[in-house]
C-alpha cells in the first residue's frame, strides 16, 4: 500500500493508498478463487468488493502472489501509474483496515518505483490490467516492526485483494497541434508533446492571477473522468530553475480542480494536450510558478 510523499510545491495531493476505469474481468465459473500457497480464498466478482477468508494458523513467511482472476489487458510495468481498487486485512484477526471500495473510488499510485510498500511493488508489476490479485505480505515487505498509525500493528502480515483497473505509462506516442494566437507573455515551452519539455521564463510575465492555458491540443482519445494523469514539469519564476519533474518516473495524478483554470482549459480536451499552468505568487506563499502538463489520460 502506498506511502507516497513526493508532491509538486502546491498541489499534487499525497495518495493514501491506491482510482476507476480500465478492463474489468469476471470469472463466473466459481464463487471463489483459492490461493494454494496461503489457503486464503477470495471472491471472483471484480464488480463488487472482494470477500476474503483467511485460514487459521501462522501466515506464510514469504510474499505470496496469487492471480484470483486473470485480466486481459496490458501488463503492469515498473514506473506506471497504476489505478486499482483494493481491500486490506490483517492476517492475525481478519480485520479490514483499509478499502478503496469503502471510499467509493479506486486509487492511483506509481508502481515499482518505491512509492508503495515493497510487497505491492514486487507483487503487482507484471500483472495484467483487469486482474484480481491476492497479496499476502510479510511485515518486512510492509510496515516492519513499527507498524503504521492506520491501524497496522508492528510485525503484522497483511492480506490484500487488489483489482487492477488501469495503468498509465510514459506514452511516448502522444501527438497534438500547437495552438495559434497564444496570450502574450507566456513562458517559452520547447519540445514536442510526449517528451520532457524545456521551460524558459526569462522573458515571461510573472502572473498576477493564476490561470491555465492549453498550448497543444491533443489528438488522442477524449478525456473522461475528473482525475487527470499527466507528466509535469514545475519551474520557479524567481530562479528559472526546474523545481520538480515527473519525467523519468511515474506520471502524476491530480483533480481537474487542483490548478486554477485547469478544469476549464481541459473541457472537451483529448489525450496529448499540453497545458501551461501559471501560479501567482499570492496563491503560493510568495513564489510564482509555471507548470507544464502533458496529459496522458484521465479517470
C-alpha positions as CSV (number, residue, x, y, z in Angstrom):
1,X,0.0,0.0,0.0
2,X,1.3,3.4,-0.9
3,X,3.4,5.5,1.3
4,X,3.7,8.4,-1.1
5,X,5.3,11.8,-0.1
6,X,6.6,13.4,-3.3
7,X,4.5,16.3,-4.4
8,X,4.5,19.4,-6.5
9,X,5.0,22.5,-4.4
10,X,1.4,23.4,-4.1
11,X,-1.0,20.8,-5.3
12,X,-0.4,17.2,-6.1
13,X,-2.1,15.6,-3.1
14,X,-0.4,12.6,-1.4
15,X,-2.3,9.4,-2.1
16,X,-3.2,7.2,0.9
17,X,-3.3,4.0,-0.9
18,X,-4.2,3.5,-4.1
19,X,-8.7,5.0,-8.7
20,X,-11.9,3.9,-11.8
21,X,-11.5,2.9,-15.3
22,X,-10.0,0.1,-17.3
23,X,-10.7,-3.5,-18.1
24,X,-12.8,-5.5,-15.7
25,X,-12.7,-9.3,-15.7
26,X,-15.1,-11.6,-14.0
27,X,-14.8,-15.4,-13.6
28,X,-18.3,-16.8,-13.3
29,X,-17.2,-20.4,-13.1
30,X,-16.9,-20.4,-9.3
31,X,-17.7,-18.0,-6.4
32,X,-14.2,-18.0,-5.0
33,X,-10.6,-18.4,-6.1
34,X,-8.1,-20.2,-3.9
35,X,-4.5,-19.2,-3.1
36,X,-2.8,-22.6,-2.9
37,X,0.2,-21.3,-1.0
38,X,-1.7,-19.4,1.7
39,X,-5.1,-21.0,2.0
40,X,-6.7,-17.6,1.6
41,X,-9.9,-17.5,-0.5
42,X,-11.1,-14.5,-2.5
43,X,-14.3,-14.0,-4.3
44,X,-14.0,-13.5,-8.1
45,X,-16.7,-10.9,-9.0
46,X,-14.5,-7.9,-9.7
47,X,-17.5,-5.6,-10.0
48,X,-18.0,-5.9,-6.2
49,X,-15.8,-5.6,-3.2
50,X,-13.9,-8.8,-2.6
51,X,-14.9,-11.3,0.1
52,X,-11.7,-12.6,1.7
53,X,-11.4,-15.5,4.1
54,X,-8.2,-16.1,6.0
55,X,-7.4,-19.5,7.4
56,X,-6.4,-20.2,11.0
57,X,-2.7,-20.8,11.6
58,X,0.6,-19.0,11.0
59,X,0.9,-16.8,8.0
60,X,3.4,-17.6,5.2
61,X,6.9,-16.4,5.8
62,X,7.4,-15.2,2.3
63,X,5.5,-13.0,-0.1
64,X,2.5,-14.8,-1.7
65,X,1.2,-13.5,-5.0
66,X,-1.9,-15.3,-6.5
67,X,-3.9,-14.3,-9.6
68,X,-7.5,-14.9,-8.5
69,X,-9.0,-13.5,-11.8
70,X,-6.9,-13.2,-14.9
71,X,-7.2,-9.9,-16.7
72,X,-6.9,-9.4,-20.5
73,X,-5.3,-6.0,-20.5
74,X,-1.7,-4.8,-20.8
75,X,0.8,-6.0,-18.2
76,X,1.7,-3.5,-15.5
77,X,5.2,-2.1,-15.9
78,X,7.5,-0.6,-13.3
79,X,7.1,3.2,-13.5
80,X,3.5,3.1,-14.5
81,X,0.8,5.0,-12.6
82,X,-1.5,2.1,-11.6
83,X,-5.2,2.5,-11.0
84,X,-6.7,-0.1,-8.6
85,X,-9.4,-1.0,-6.1
86,X,-8.3,-3.0,-3.1
87,X,-9.2,-4.3,0.3
88,X,-6.6,-4.8,3.0
89,X,-6.9,-7.1,6.1
90,X,-4.7,-8.2,9.0
91,X,-3.8,-11.9,8.8
92,X,-4.0,-12.4,12.6
93,X,-7.6,-11.4,13.1
94,X,-9.0,-10.8,9.7
95,X,-9.8,-7.2,10.5
96,X,-10.2,-4.9,7.5
97,X,-8.0,-1.8,8.0
98,X,-8.4,-0.1,4.6
99,X,-10.6,-0.4,1.5
100,X,-11.0,1.8,-1.6
101,X,-14.4,0.2,-2.0
102,X,-15.5,1.8,1.2
103,X,-14.4,5.2,-0.1
104,X,-16.3,4.7,-3.3
105,X,-13.4,5.2,-5.7
106,X,-10.2,3.5,-6.7
107,X,-6.7,4.8,-6.0
108,X,-3.7,5.5,-8.2
109,X,0.0,5.3,-7.4
110,X,3.3,4.8,-9.0
111,X,4.2,1.1,-9.1
112,X,7.7,-0.5,-9.0
113,X,9.4,2.8,-8.0
114,X,9.2,2.8,-4.2
115,X,6.1,4.8,-3.8
116,X,4.3,1.9,-2.1
117,X,5.3,-0.8,0.3
118,X,7.7,-3.4,-1.2
119,X,5.1,-6.1,-1.3
120,X,3.0,-4.1,-3.7
121,X,5.9,-3.3,-5.9
122,X,7.1,-6.9,-6.1
123,X,3.6,-8.4,-6.4
124,X,1.8,-6.2,-9.0
125,X,4.5,-5.4,-11.6
126,X,3.8,-7.9,-14.5
127,X,0.2,-8.5,-13.6
128,X,-2.4,-7.7,-16.4
129,X,-5.0,-5.0,-16.3
130,X,-8.3,-6.4,-15.3
131,X,-6.8,-9.0,-12.9
132,X,-7.8,-9.5,-9.3
133,X,-4.6,-10.3,-7.4
134,X,-4.2,-11.7,-3.8
135,X,-1.1,-10.5,-1.9
136,X,-0.1,-11.9,1.4
137,X,2.7,-9.6,2.6
138,X,5.1,-10.4,5.5
139,X,5.9,-7.4,7.7
140,X,9.4,-7.0,6.3
141,X,7.8,-6.1,3.0
142,X,5.1,-4.0,4.6
143,X,5.5,-1.8,7.7
144,X,8.0,-3.8,9.7
145,X,8.3,-3.8,13.4
146,X,7.0,-0.3,13.8
147,X,3.6,-0.8,12.1
148,X,1.5,2.1,10.8
149,X,-0.8,4.7,12.5
150,X,-3.6,3.5,10.2
151,X,-4.3,0.5,12.4
152,X,-1.5,-1.8,11.4
153,X,0.5,-3.2,14.4
154,X,4.2,-3.9,14.3
155,X,5.2,-7.2,12.7
156,X,1.8,-7.6,11.0
157,X,1.3,-9.8,7.9
158,X,-1.1,-8.1,5.5
159,X,-3.6,-9.6,3.1
160,X,-4.7,-7.6,0.1
161,X,-7.2,-8.3,-2.7
162,X,-6.3,-5.9,-5.5
163,X,-8.3,-5.2,-8.6
164,X,-6.1,-3.7,-11.3
165,X,-8.4,-1.2,-13.2
166,X,-6.0,0.6,-15.5
167,X,-2.4,1.7,-16.0
168,X,-0.7,4.8,-17.5
169,X,2.9,4.7,-18.7
170,X,5.1,7.4,-20.2
171,X,3.1,7.4,-23.5
172,X,5.8,8.4,-26.0
173,X,3.2,8.1,-28.7
174,X,1.3,11.4,-27.8
175,X,0.6,13.9,-30.5
176,X,-1.2,17.2,-30.9
177,X,-1.3,20.5,-32.7
178,X,0.2,23.7,-31.4
179,X,-2.3,26.4,-30.6
180,X,-2.1,29.7,-32.5
181,X,-2.6,33.1,-31.1
182,X,-1.5,32.3,-27.5
183,X,-1.6,35.1,-24.9
184,X,1.4,37.3,-24.8
185,X,4.0,36.9,-22.0
186,X,3.8,33.1,-21.6
187,X,6.9,31.2,-20.8
188,X,8.6,29.6,-23.8
189,X,8.0,25.8,-23.8
190,X,10.1,23.7,-26.1
191,X,10.0,20.1,-27.2
192,X,7.2,18.0,-28.7
193,X,4.3,16.8,-26.5
194,X,5.2,13.4,-25.1
195,X,8.8,14.3,-24.3
196,X,10.1,16.3,-21.3
197,X,9.7,20.0,-22.3
198,X,12.2,22.8,-21.7
199,X,10.7,25.9,-20.0
200,X,12.2,29.4,-20.3
201,X,10.7,32.1,-18.1
202,X,13.4,34.7,-18.9
203,X,11.1,37.0,-20.9
204,X,7.8,35.8,-19.5
205,X,5.4,37.9,-17.5
206,X,5.1,36.8,-13.9
207,X,1.4,36.1,-13.4
208,X,-0.7,38.5,-11.4
209,X,-3.5,35.9,-11.3
210,X,-3.3,32.1,-11.6
211,X,-4.7,30.5,-14.7
212,X,-4.1,27.6,-17.1
213,X,-3.7,27.8,-20.9
214,X,-3.7,25.0,-23.5
215,X,-0.7,25.3,-25.8
216,X,-1.0,22.0,-27.6
217,X,-4.4,20.5,-28.5
218,X,-4.2,16.7,-28.1
219,X,-5.1,14.3,-30.9
220,X,-5.8,11.3,-28.8
221,X,-9.0,9.9,-27.2
222,X,-11.3,12.4,-25.4
223,X,-10.5,12.8,-21.7
224,X,-13.1,11.1,-19.5
225,X,-13.0,11.5,-15.7
226,X,-12.3,14.1,-13.1
227,X,-8.8,13.0,-12.3
228,X,-6.1,13.9,-14.8
229,X,-3.0,11.8,-15.4
230,X,0.0,13.8,-16.7
231,X,3.7,14.2,-16.7
232,X,4.6,17.5,-15.1
233,X,7.5,20.0,-15.0
234,X,7.5,22.8,-12.4
235,X,9.7,25.9,-12.8
236,X,10.2,28.8,-10.4
237,X,9.7,32.3,-11.9
238,X,12.2,33.7,-9.4
239,X,15.1,31.4,-10.4
240,X,14.1,29.9,-13.7
241,X,15.1,26.5,-12.4
242,X,13.2,23.3,-12.6
243,X,12.0,22.5,-9.0
244,X,10.1,19.3,-9.9
245,X,9.7,16.9,-12.8
246,X,7.8,13.6,-13.0
247,X,9.6,12.7,-16.3
248,X,11.7,9.6,-15.8
249,X,9.4,8.3,-13.1
250,X,5.7,7.6,-12.6
251,X,3.3,10.2,-14.0
252,X,1.2,12.3,-11.6
253,X,-2.5,12.4,-10.9
254,X,-4.4,15.5,-10.0
255,X,-8.1,16.5,-9.9
256,X,-9.1,18.9,-12.6
257,X,-9.8,21.5,-9.8
258,X,-6.3,21.2,-8.4
259,X,-4.9,24.1,-10.6
260,X,-6.7,27.4,-11.3
261,X,-8.4,27.3,-14.6
262,X,-7.3,23.7,-15.4
263,X,-10.8,22.3,-15.5
264,X,-12.0,25.0,-17.9
265,X,-8.8,24.5,-20.1
266,X,-9.4,20.8,-20.4
267,X,-13.1,21.0,-21.2
268,X,-13.5,18.9,-24.4
269,X,-9.8,18.1,-24.5
270,X,-8.1,14.9,-25.6
271,X,-5.1,12.8,-24.6
272,X,-1.9,14.6,-25.8
273,X,-3.0,18.0,-24.6
274,X,-0.2,20.2,-23.2
275,X,-1.2,22.8,-20.6
276,X,0.7,25.6,-19.1
277,X,-0.5,26.5,-15.6
278,X,0.6,29.8,-14.2
279,X,0.5,30.1,-10.4
280,X,0.6,33.6,-9.0
281,X,2.9,34.3,-6.0
282,X,-0.1,35.3,-3.9
283,X,-1.5,31.8,-4.3
284,X,1.7,30.0,-3.4
285,X,3.3,31.6,-0.3
286,X,5.1,34.3,-2.3
287,X,6.6,32.2,-5.1
288,X,5.2,32.3,-8.6
289,X,5.4,29.1,-10.6
290,X,4.8,27.6,-14.0
291,X,3.8,24.0,-14.5
292,X,3.7,22.3,-17.9
293,X,1.5,19.3,-18.0
294,X,1.5,16.7,-20.8
295,X,-1.8,14.9,-20.4
296,X,-1.7,11.1,-20.7
297,X,-5.3,10.3,-19.8
298,X,-8.0,10.7,-17.1
299,X,-10.2,8.6,-15.0
